[in-house]
Amino acid sequence: MIIPVRCQTCGKPVGHLWEEYNKRISKGEDSGKIMDSLGLKKYCCRQLFMGHVDLLKEIAAFKP
């Protein structure tokens, strides 16, 4: 769905980093290095980005 505004475990704001991360991933950069440069050091914050699946387009198809 949509990336959470804050990390669910530690509470660090991470939502504003998603677009930059997505843009750099599409260019072919290494995800670990991107997260390091964005300041995502804790494993709980990193797992949000690694495990996120963008389903917004699929869900929007069922909008009444």
Secondary structure, DSSP 8 states (H G I E B T S, - for coil): ----SB-TTT--B-GGGHHHHHHHHHTT--HHHHHHHHT--SHHHHHHHHH----HHHHHTT--
